[in-house]
Amino acid sequence: MAMTLNDDQAMLRDTARDFMVSEAPVAHLRKYRDMECKDGFAHGLWKQFAEMGFTGILIPEDQGGLGLGHIEAGIVLEEIGRNLSPSPFLSTSVAAVEALKLADKAMRDRWFPGIVAGEAVIGLAIDEGPKHRPEKTACMAERSGNGFKLNGHKQFVVQGASSDMLIVLARTAGSAGEQDGLTVFAVETDTDGLSTEAARLVDSSMGAHVKFDGVEVTADAVIGEVDGGWSVLSKMLNAGRVGAAAEMVGVGTGAMDITFDYLKTRKQFDRVIGEFQALQHRAAHLYGEMEGARSIVLKAQSMMDEGHDKAELYVSAAKAKAGIACNLSVREGVQMHGGIGMTDEYDIGLYMKRDRALAEFMGDTYFHADRVATMNGY
């Protein structure tokens, strides 16, 4: 494919950009951060996402969605990142939807309408330690009657305390460190024995530590096959990872834009600081890095949509590259703003915090650089 957007995709980008600027700008994040909102996002805004059609982008048309692909989802995510718009779009409408596509019809019929309507929020209960290592899952799901009983915990589940359902990775066989023996479950958050402890993340979004104490679910809660959850997990993680990469491109671009605007207005020694050659060189380098990240993210998205056998490789390359570029953008932004870049009065610090949260989501730069090397035989 050409590494550019077609007319329909460009129209979606313009629509999403106008919507985020008017309805979910950085000021929206500040509002819900300062009022210490327990969810970290506005449910009214989530309904507006639905009215715009965003929530059902990846849901097939015959199930009430738009039937579009990861390129289109990434367009929305880039604008979310550019404006730091707080929403459950990445976890619910991207990653969770990809997992639910592999569920049975009853489960899809249960959750897809709520997602399309902007009424359902779904959390991803995958990791148990400080770093993303899904194969180290120790949360146990033991046979119990015609279903399973879950015992264990999950850490930093984004929107976990405000979710209606959690997609949970649990071990039904084998031991921690093995990919075999894992099973994916859909567990409603009002199930007996499931408890959450809210935790505010560095970017002011809300996560939760989740505990499963004898949580009983029926066999119908299984997504995919028992002991064969890695294939479901991989599809969900690939969607979440390339989505996070797209959002990071937006975060990095947003930080870059406000930094460049500052360089054009801030004066020192009676000169606009953007005239200083050293800052011009740094700005040019940053622009090149962000465009490189955008290109590889678009390539990974297109390969996901095509079902290419090397899509997973490009997804990890995109997450690694977007992480490097976004981190460069927020660091350069803070430095080029000078001392005021560290104050809460200026938005650039908020971009740095969102970068840190997204960097850890579903694997950091080092995790994915290692995956790229491994998949290439090193």
C-alpha positions, 0 to 999 in steps of 0.5 A: 500500500502507499504510505499515505491516507486515502480520501476516506481516511483523511476525512476521518482524520479531519473529523477526529481532529476537529472533535478532539480539539473541540470536545476533548482538548488538554483542558478536558484532561486538566478538569478531570485530573483536578477534580480527582475523577474516580474514573479518570474520564467522562462517561458523557464524552465516551457517549460522544465518541459513540455518537461520532461512530468511533467506538465501533470502528473495529466491530464488523458491520453485521454486528453493529460497527463500522467494519474498518481496520487498524489504520482507521483506529490508529487515526482516532488514537493519534488525535487522542494522543495529540490532545491527551483526550482521556477515554477508554478507547484503546483498551475497550474499542481496540484491544478488547474488541479484537479479543471478543471477535474470537469469542462465541456469538453469545458473548459478542452479542452481549458486549458489542452493542454496549461498546458501540453505544459508548455504554460499556467499558472493558479492562485488560487484566493481563500483567501481574508484575511491574513489567509487561511479561504475560507469559509469567502469568501465575493467576490460576483458573482451576476447574470447578463444576462446569466452569472455573474458579479464579485465584490470583491478582493483576496489577495496573489494569487501566480503567479496571475500577470503572470497567463493566468486564475484564478480559483476564489472562489466567493459567489453566495448565503449566507453570509461570513462564510458559506460553502453553496452558494459558486461557483468556476469560471474560469476567464481569466486575460484579462477580463475587470474589472480584475486588479492585483497588483504584490507583491513579497512574502517572498521567492522571488516568485511573488504573486498578489492582485487581484481586480474584479470590475464588471468582467462579465463572462458567465455561461460557466465559472462555474466549477461544480455547482452554489452554490455548489462550496465547493465540487470542492474547497475541491478537489482542496484544498486537492490536493494543500495541499498534494502537498504543504506538499510534497514540504515542505518535499523537502525543509526540506530535502534540508535544512537538507542535506546542514546542515549535510554537514556543520557539516561534514566540519566546524571545531571548537577547532580543531574538526569537529563540527559534532563530538559534541554529542549535535549536533549529538542528534539534527541531529538525531532528525531532521532526524527522524522528516523528515522521519515521515513527508515523511511517512504521506505525502506518506500515504495521497497521496496514499489515495487521489489516492485511493479515500479513504473517510478519505483522507481529514483527512490524507491530513490535518495531512500531511500538519500539520506534514510537516509544523512542520518538515520543520520548525524544519529543517530550524531553526536547519539549521540556528542555526547549521550554526551559525551566517553565517546562517543569511547571504545571502551568504549561501543557508540555509536562502533561505530554511527558506523563502520558508518554511514560504511561503509554511507554509501559503499556503492553511492553516498553521500548526495550521489550519490543526491541528485544522481540524484533531481534528475536524474531529476526533470529538474533 
